[in-house]
């Protein structure tokens, strides 16, 4: 009896252990199923991409250059003759007036030459006066002896004079006529000499005027390159005078931009955080050695406020304006083979890559045709353009 009870107890305990093991196993299976159910399903997750909405608007096509502020006129003064500098009447930073003497050269040699030529003129005039008196006397004598020769011919014809007496009278008349002709030629020569000497005086007076170098216009002396005692030479710079009554912004346009740049285009620049506008006033007709064209924007009056000659100013030239176009960021364009351009857009959670036509490129935006306003355009992706393709599932991030 006791043996039977012990057997029942052992069987019961065994069954309880088996039941506990089965319950633990069931609980473990349940937990594993729950974990598996919460795990991500097999397959790739959507790729995150940054997008912006394409919008409709106007776009300005611009070109930006670095200009330098220059005076409207600049004169580099130099001498026209070789002479020591006697005095410099101005200095850097001085305001000068048109015609104001700035530099005086040593003019003693030219002054002496003028006095010598004037003395030669006086001598020639005295000789001319004396020769004119001689001409007057010879004119009277010649007329007398011509009459005498005519008379002697008549006397010879009547037999009252010999042949030799008549010939002597004729020779005397011819001799005086020759002397008169010579005296008249001398008069003409003396007059030409006086005229030439007068021209020489005018020339020397002109050279004397070169000994005073004056300002060509109202302006500011910006550079003084000589001192008294220096030797002035033709072509050697002495002073620089600038006319700052007006200024200009000058910049170089590369050859590849020449088709877009022309006179009259709007131009923008910023001075002391103040935006200003002007017009492109002048474009040089030919390229320089570095294959650029010089362009200038003239400024007057209040337009020059805050500008300093020699300073650099970035300028933006508005080449043209595109109205009512689809605008997208410039970094959304993807260059393709065969010179095609496309963009990636998100449509129903997937990528599409339509080919677009670029109408114009601005600084940050591009005007295109080929998509609708409001579409989500991809601007960048974590792994780059090479990992995107049409039909790919993506997760837009704004």
Phi, psi and omega in degrees: 000314178297322181297321180294319180296317181297323180294317179298320181295318181295318179296319181296317180296320179298316179297322179296319179296317179298318180297319179296318179297318179296320179296317178297319179295319179296319178296319179296318178298319180299317180294319179297319178297321179295318179295317178296323179294328180277347180288150178298143180288159181295136180132167182275141177282155177303140180279128178286135178224147176272132183228155170226158181274128173296139184231159179259134181183194181253148182227130175265127175270119187233162171229136182248133180226164177254113182259164175238140181279126181231153174290160182293329177219144177224127179243124173261107186278137176216166181276156175260357179215167179268120182195148175294147177278123181275318180203153174242116189270004183216179180210171179298138180089357181274140175272132183236160179254159178298130180085357181288128179296131181247322181222137175243132179259161177292117185248013185296318181298318180291320179298318178298318180298322179296318180296320179297315181294321177298322177295321178295323177295316179299317179297316180295323178293321177296316177298322179295319179297316179295318181291328177293324176295320178297319179299319180296317180294317180295326178298315179294315182296318180297317178298320180296311184289334174293319177294321180295322179295321178295320180295318182295327177298320179291319179296318178299322180294329180275354178088006182273353181221151181274170179295321182293322178295320179294316181295323179296321179293319180295317179299320180296318179295319179294321179297315180293325178295321177295317179297322178295318179296319179296318180295323178292320175300321179295323176302312180298319179296317180295321178295318177295323178295318179296320178296317180296319178295325176296319176297323178296322177295317178299319178297315180293324177295323176297314177297326177296323176295332177292344180286349174245114181261118186249164178287133181286340181197172174296131182188196183234132176282116183256339179215132173241119190250358183222166175227163176304137183102338176292156179266120177276132179235149177301128180089348179278125182294133179247311181220156172238124180242129181245137174265105183257020175295337174216156180234171176214148173261118182246135179210164182256132179257122179298156182302323183290344179264356188298328182293337184261340186262131178209162180296143179096351179292148177291145183223135181237145174206166184236129177233119180052049178065015178248120180283136180227157179232149177206190180233147175286114190263335185210138178227122183296149189278350184219162181281149173274183184294335179267017176062043173232160178244134180280131178238148183225145175235110182281137180233140181226159173056232183293342179296338182270358184298131178087354180268140179239129180301134180094347181279156179263137181225118174293134179235147178241121180261125178275105184286312177197172182231132178253120182260149173053060179234162176278125183249133176225159177297148181296331182278007177265351181281141178238118180283136182239166175299162179060031174060027175267153179232136175221170176231155172265128176235150180263119178231113180058042176079002180235158181276141168234152182227073180289146173284135182237160175253125180275119179272331181180151181244124174263197181290312181243334185247164179228136175268127185224168169233143178133348176227170182262156176294138179094346178293148180278115182256131180283129178256330178196160177221158186298322185256005176094168184297329186296342182262007178254149179205157179298139181088354180289139175283133182225163177243105182295136176234123181260000000 
